[in-house]
Amino acid sequence: MTCDNEKIRVERTQLGVRMEKQLVKVLKAMAGYHDMSLGDLLEGIVLHAFEGKSPFSTEGIKKINQLKEIYGVDYDSSASHHFVEE
């Protein structure tokens, strides 16, 4: 299914999730960089992931890497299975 610039009516729901603090800072900064809400950014990331696509361009990845350095995110996706709550 494609969108082709059609408006798609959706019903959104509030959810309570917990994420690693520095990672959230990177996500919020990326949302601000793209002038969108955190929820809109996350929806886009999830929709791309469900299709096996990268949600970010090469330039976006560069920005993410800069933000990860600023916020001290020194791990990659393999770390997600090793997080332990403090």
Number of C-alpha atoms within 10 A of each C-alpha: 3 5 7 6 6 7 7 6 6 6 4 7 6 6 6 5 5 7 8 12 10 16 16 14 17 22 19 18 16 19 17 13 11 12 11 12 14 17 14 12 18 15 12 15 15 15 13 14 12 10 9 9 11 15 16 14 9 9 9 14 13 12 17 17 15 14 19 18 12 12 15 13 17 10 10 7 6 8 9 10 7 7 9 7 6 3
